Amino acid sequence: MSMSDASQTDTLQTNASRKDDHRDDDPAFDPRWWKEAVVYQVYPRSFCDSNGDGIGDLPGLTSRLDHIRSLGVQVIWLCPHYDTPNVDGGYDVRDYRRIDPALGTMEDFDRLISAIHERGMKLIVDLVVNHTSDQHEWFRQARSSRDSPYRDFYIWRDGRGENEPPNNFVSVFGGAAWSRDEASGQYYLHYFTPAQPDLNWDNPQVRQEVHALMRFWLERGVSGFRMDSICLISKPEGLPDLTLAELENPERIYARGPRLHDYLRDMNHEVLAPHDCMSIGEAFGVSYAETPDFVDASRHELDMLFHFNIIRVGRHDWQVQQWTVREFKALMREEDTSPGPGGWTTTFLENHDNPRSVSWFGDDRPEMVAASARALATLMLLRRGTPFVYQGEEIGMTDIPFTGVQDFEDVHARTVWHNTVEAGKVPAEEVLPQLGRISRDNARTPMQWDDGPQAGFTTGTPWFRLNPRYRDINVARQETDPSSVLNHYRRLIALRAAHRTLIYGDFVDVDPDHPSVIAFTRGLEGERFLVLVNLCSSPVHYILPLGLELAEVLIDSTGAALRDVLPELAPWQAGVYRLKN
């Protein structure tokens, strides 16, 4: 169903170079290869194991590239592949120029990137440079002596008193953001776990080291970076205490460092611009209103941001809250306009840090899981922005059950449990069901390739438990089913690639007040498409807003013919339709 390797590459190059129909003064019509791409995210430990040790690895990923290629995607995003103690899923880097031995060798990486390029795809990697592992050589040297030349690579302060940190900063994972180094008596700052000390970006040597390691991977053939926690790299001037109001959402303060934009422009000038690479920043703490400061083309900073307002609707930290379709649509509208006329955005409903979309936004009961997964795919892939598909999302993988704290691998979940249940603040029966719903573990179970032993992920014992539903939800089972979630993804991605309107066209929410149906148009140069999604498990009688009339069915998740699409929408029915002019 997907295009050939040559045609896919040609489509990107042709669209990205075709400017003759565009208004030169409108940045929204500025073609770029990374706008037209669809990205597939791989969490390597859970993707495919090649040697039977139970841990996914780079050779395993190489062996499954044809599956990724068959989706029609053009870019693979590889989660951290660096040498790591693995305290936080690889986001604690011990050596930026070495491969995690559990994942393979540098030769394995070189073979992987060569195989990716042979298939007409590109690779981007995670850049984790707000912090390192506490086992990184820089930190080992820094903590060896107050006089170490690496001391200023990190942020050290004296305490305010006996066993009292320098200020009241809190970690993103809970608890104090400072840990005391017994040898020197000083505290070091860590926005995440104590095993992840924050780098001091005010030190020009740190910035030079970061630029050098970026060039190292670009020279090995990568085409860009997803930048982890990048908006946190500039620390508040003077590190003052947070107010009580600021402590409610400390990331809002952490992401407003005084030199953040200086550092990003410098990175762009020194590294990104000369390589025409793709750059995506994790926008933790950044508001929609602040987005143009990062992604407007005239700023020369980043290409796109990942906002989490949509993917985390209905939750506050670990607490689950009610949300509505109207609220979801309001966030979609705000996110669509957030980059401003000179910027670009992303569209995604899953990643390695959030639960499975079909369990959070859809209905993961056996009778509804496939229909709701198809609906969510239609919604995500056809919005304006570069789409990101997370491994397993293309087959509708679901969340997993949790019976107790022993079931959690996620350091964030275990920290929440420690700070609530073990601290005697919240009863276990209140925390467990909510923590199970939001845990990052839901996204990190092994990929479900078939219904055989260990779901085809490994011949050994998986590093993390399998989702018990793998016998019903797997790649092999969906390959030959034309109506499967997998083949729906392929059709949608091919459709987007074939229609410039579905990439660059404007986004208009034409029915913002409907309680269950999402309806938006994509329009460009006289062509308009309507995307309809019934986001509920009940049929809906639906009348198109005044002035809209369907002319052609491009894709309908139920296979409905034009005359049968409306007025009765089936549960989770979704499609894209050409509109009459």
N, C-alpha and C positions, 0 to 999 in steps of 0.2 A: 504493500500500500504506500510505502514511503518512496520518495524520489530517489533516483540513483545518486551515487556519491558526486558524480560530475555535475548533475543538474542542480543538486542542492547548493554546491559551491557557486555555480554560475548564478543561481537565483539571488544569493547574497550579494555577489559582486555587481550584478546587473541593477538590482534595486538600489544599492548603495551608491551607484554612480549615476543614476538616472535623475537629473535635476531639471531637465528642460521644461517640465510641466509645472515646476514649483516657483513660488514667489520668492525671490532672493532675499527679501526683507523679512521673511517669516521663519524664525528658527524652528518652528514646529515641523516644517517640511524639510529639515536638514537630514538627509539619509546617512545612516551609519550602520556598519555591519552588526554592531552589538544591539541596535534597536530591532533589527530584523531577526535576530537569533532567538531560538528557544533553548533554554539552559536546563541540563539534567544534573541534579546534585547527587553526589555519591558520598556516603559515609562509609569509608573503606572497610572498617572492622566488621561491618554487618552486611557487606555486599556479596562477596563470593570468596570462599577459602579454597586455595589451590593445593595445599599440602597436608590437609587433614589435621592441623593443629587446633581447629575450631575458631580461628581468627581470620576474618577476611583480609585479603592482601592484594598487592598490585598485580601479580600474575593472574589472580582470580578476576580482577577487574578487566584486564586485557582479554581474558577468555570470554567475557560477556559483552564486549564492545559491539558486536553485531546486533545484540538486543537493543542497546541504546541507539545505535544507528538506525534501526528499523523504525523507531519512533518518529524520525525526521528531525531530530534536534541537531543543532550545529555546534553546541558548546557543552563541555562537561566541566562542572565545578567539583573539584576534589577537596573534601574536608581535610584537616591537617594530616600530612603524611610525614611530618618531621619526627626526629628522635624525641621521645617523651617518656616521662614516668607514668603518664596516663592517669593523673589524678582527676583531670576534668576532660575526659574524652579526647585527649590530644591537644587541647587548647592550653597546654602548659608545656612550652617548647624547651627542650634541653639543648638542642643543637639545630640551628636553622639550615645547615648545609649537610646534614645527614638524614637518611631515611630511617624511620622507625623500624628496627630489626624485625618486629612482629609483622610488618607490612611488606618487607622485602629489602632490596638493595638498590643502589643508584643505577646499576645496570638494568634492573627491573623497571625503574622509572623511565629510563631512556627508551626501553623497548615499548613501554606503554605509550609514551608521547609519540613515538614513531608510528605505532599502530593507529593512534587517534588521527594523526595527520594523513595517513594513507586512506582513511575512510572519509576524508573531507571535513573533519571536525577540528575544533580547537579545545585547548585545556586551559582553565584558570584554576588557581590554587588559593587556599586560605592564607592570608597574611595576618599573623597574630603578633602584633608588636606594641600593644598597650602594656603588655607584661611578658615576662618569660617564666620558665619554671624556676623554682628555687634551687634546682640542680644545674642550671645553666652555668657555664664557666664564669661568665661575667658576675653572677651573683655569688658564686663560691669565692671569687676573688674579692668582691665588694665586702663580704661579711668577715673576711679574714683579718681585716685591720681598718681602723678609721683612716689610716693614711694610704690605703690601697688606691691606685690610679683608677680603679673601677668603682670606688665608693660612690662617686657622683653619677654613675650610670643608673642609680636607683634613688628613691626619695627617703631620706633618713631624718629623723627628728628626735630630740630629747623628749622624754615624757614631762607632763606638767606636775608630776608628783610621784610618790611611790606607787608603782603599778597603775599609773594613770596615763592613757595614751595622749599624744600631742593635741588632738582635738576629738570631736565627737563624730567624725565620719563613720558611716556604716558600710559594710560590704553589700554588694548586690545580692549575695547569697544569704545575708543575715549576719548579725554580730558585728563586732568592731572591724574597721578596715585597717587596723594597725596591729602588728605583731611585734613583740619585744625580742630582740636578739640578745641572748644571755651573755654572749662573749663581750659585746661592746656596750651593752646597757642601753642602746638606742632602739627606737622603733622604726620599722619600715612600712611603707604604705602598700596596701593591696586591695584594689576594688573588688576582687573576687576572692578566691581562697588564700590562706596564708602561704600555700605552695605556689602562688602566682604573683610575685612581687612586681609592682608597676615600674616601668622604665621612666627615667627622667628625661623627657624630650626637650627640656630647656638646655640640656647639655648637647652642644653641636656634634660631639663625637658619637652620641647615640644616633642622631639623625643620619650621620654619614654611614654608620654601620647598617642601619635599616636600608638606606638607598643601595648600599653595596650588596646586601643579601637579595634585594629585589632584582637587581641586575643579574645576579647569579642564576636565578630561576628563569628570567626572561631569555638569557643566553642559552639555556637548556631547551627553550622552545615553548614555554608557556605564553599565553596570550593575554594575561591579566590577572587581577587579584580581587577576591572578595575580602574586604578588610574588617577583621573582627574588632569590635569595640573601638573603632578608629576615632569616634567622636569624643572619646574620653582621654585622649593623649595629652592634652594641655590642662594642667591642674589649676584650680582656682588660686588667684594671686594671694599669697600669704597664708593659705590654708586656714581660713577662719572657721570657727564653729558654724554648723548649720543651725538655722532657726527650727523651731518645732514644726512650722509649716513646710520648710524645705526637707525635713526628715521624712515627710510623707512620700515624697518622690525625689530622693537625692540625686537620681540620674539626671534630672533637669539641671542641677547645678554642675554636676561633673562634666556635662556635655557643653558647657559654656566657657571653657577655658580661654584666657585672653589671647593666646597665640595659636589657637587651633587652626584658623584659616591661613595663617602665615605658614604653618608647617605643611598643610595640604597643598598650597600653591607651590611651595618649594619642592615637594615630592613630585608634583605634576611636571614642573619645569625640568627637574633633574632626571626623572626616570620615566614617567608615564608617557608624556607627549612624544618623546623621540621614538617610542616603540609602537604608537597607535594601539595601545592596549585598552582592555576593558577594565573599568574600576567601579566597584560597588561597595559602598560603605554601610556598615551596620549602624543604623540611626538611633540607637538606644539613647533616649533622653532628648532627641531632637523633635521639635514640633513641626507640624505641616507648614506653618508660617515661616519657619526658618529654613525650609528646604532649598529655596533658590540660592541661598548663600553658599550652598555646597555644590549644586548641580547646574546652575545657569552656565551656559557655554562660555559666557564672557568672563566668568570667575576663574576658569582654568584650575579647577580643583578635582572633583569626581564626576563620573558619568551618571551615576544613579545612587539612590539610597534604598535600603530596606527599612520601611516603617513597619511597626508591629501593632498599630491600632486595630487593623482588621483581623489579623490572625489571632489577636488576644482579646477580641470583643467577648464580653461575658466573663471576664476574670480580673481580679485584682490580686497580684502576686499569686498565692496558692489558693485563694478563695474563689469559688465559682459563683457567678451571678447570672441572673436572667438577662437575655438580650432579645432584641426584636429584629425582624427583617427591615423595618424602616430605619432602625439605628445602623444596621449593616449598610444600607444604601446611602445613608448620609455620609458614612465614612468613605465609601467608594467615590462619591462625588468630591469630597474634600481631598482625598488622595490623588485623584486624577488632576486636579488643578494645582496641587501643591508644588510641582516643579517650576511653575510659571511658564511663560511662553518660550523661554530659551532653555528649558531643561527637559529631562526625561525621567520616567519612573519605572518601577518594577511591578509585577503582579505575581502573587504566590499565595497559597493557602496552607502550605506545609513546609517544614524544614526540620533539621536535626534537633531543634530546641523546643518543639511544640508537638502537641498530640496530633494524631491522624485526623485529617480534615473530615473524612466521612463519619468519624465518631463525634467530632465537635460540631460541625455545621450540618451534617447530613443525618442519616438514619442507618445505623449499622446492624439493624436486625436482618437476618438472612433474607427475608422477603423484600427488603428495601435497599440493601447495601449497594447493589450494582446500579440501580436506578439513580440513587442519590450521588454516587461517585461520578456517573456520567453527567449529571446536572452540574456538579461542582467543577468538573473539567471544562464544561462549556463556559461557565461563568469566568473561571480563572484565565483560560487561554485566549478569550476574545475581548477582554478588557484592553484598554490602551496601556502600553508598557511592555517591557521585556519579560516574558513568562519564565518562571522557574519551577520545574517539576522535580519533586523529591523522590528518591528511589522508593518503589513500592506504591507510590501514589497512583501510578499508571495502571495498577491492577486493583485499586481500592482496598489496600491493606488497612486494617482497623487497629484500635487500641487493644491492650491486653488487660487481663484481670489482675488485681492485686489483693492478696488476703492479709498482708501484714507488712511491717516495715522491712522485714527480711527479703521481701520481693524486689526492693528498689536497688538498682545499681547507681542511679543518678545522684551525684554529690549534692545537687541542689535540693532534691527531695529529702535526702538524709539530713541535710542541714535544717530544713524546715521542721522536720520531725523532732530534731534535737531542741530547736528553739521554741517549740510549741508543746508537744506532748511530754517529752522528757523534762522540760522545764516546769511542768505542772500548770501551764497557762491555758491549754485547750485540751479537751478530752480526745482520746484516740479515735473514738467512733465518729467524731466530727471532722477530724483531719484526714483520716485514711481515704474515704470515698472521694473527697475533693482533690487530694494529692494524687490519687490514682488517675483522675481525669486530666490533670495538667502536667503530669510527669513527662520529662524528656525521654524516659525509657520507652514510652509508647512508640516513638519514632526510630528507636535504635535496635529493635528486634531484627534478627537475621532476615534477609531478603528471601521471599518465598518463590522459588523457581519451579518446583513441581510438588507432587503429593507423595514422593518417596521419602526414604529415611532422611531426617534432618532437613526436609524441604528442598533438597538439592543444594543447600548452602555449603555443606561440609561433609566429609566422610568420617569426621571425628565427632567430638562433643562440642557443640557451639559455646562460644564464650559467654553468651547470654541466651536466655531461654527463648524458644520459638513461640510465635503466636499460635495458639492451639487451632486456629481456623485455617492453617496453611493447606490442609487437604482440599478445602473448597475454594480458597482464594490463592491462586498461583499462576505463574506465567504460562506454563505448559497447557493448563486447562483452558486458558483464554485465547491462546494463539489461533485455534481453529474455529472459534466461535465468532462469527461476523458481528454479533451484537454485544460482544464483551466490552468491558471497560477499557481494556488494552487497545482494542481496535477502534474504539471511539476516540481515544487520545490520538491515534495515528491519523484518523480522518480530520480531526480538528487542526492538528499541527500542519498537515498538508494544505488544508483550506486557508489557514492564515498565511502560509508561504505564497500561495497563489494569488492572493488579493491584497494589494497595497493598502486598500481602504481599511482592512482589518489590522494593519500595522500602524499606519500614520493617520488614519481617519480620526475625526473628533469623536468624543464620547459624550452622549447626552442621555441622562436618566429621564425617560419620558413618562414614568409613572411612579414618582417618589413616595406617594402615600399609600400604595397598595400594601396590605398587610402580609402578603405571602409571595407575590409574583415580582420578580426583578425583570424590568424591561428597559433596555437601553439601545440606542442606535449608534452606529459607526458610519461616519460620512466623510467623503473626500471627492472633490472634483465632480459633483453631480451624482455620484453613486452612494446609495445608502443601504445599509443592512440593519435588520432588527434582531437582537438577541433576546430571547424569552427564556426565563427559568422559573419554574414553579418550585419554590424552595420549601416545600412541605410534603407530608406523607398522605395528604388527602387530595382528591380531585378538586379543581377550582373552575368555576364558571368565569371566563375572562373575556372582556370586550376590549379591543384595542383602543388606545386613546384616539380622540378625534383627529382625522386627517391621515391616519396611517392605514395602509392597505397592503397585504402580502401579495407578492408577485411570483415568488419562487421559493421552494424549500431547498436550501443548500445542505443542511444536516438537521435531522430531527432525531432525538434519542429514542423515540418510540417507533420510528420508521413511518410516521404519519404522512399521508399525501397532503397536498396543499388544502384541499377542501375539508380535511379532517383535523387540521391543527387546532382550530378554534370553532366554537367558543369553549369547549370542554377540555381543559388541560388535565392530563393524567398526573398522579402523584410523581413528583420529581421530573416531569417532562421538561425537556430543554432543547433548544434549537437555535439555528441562525437562518434568517430568511431575507431574501432580497425584497426591498420595498418598491412599490410603484412610484414613479416620479410624479 
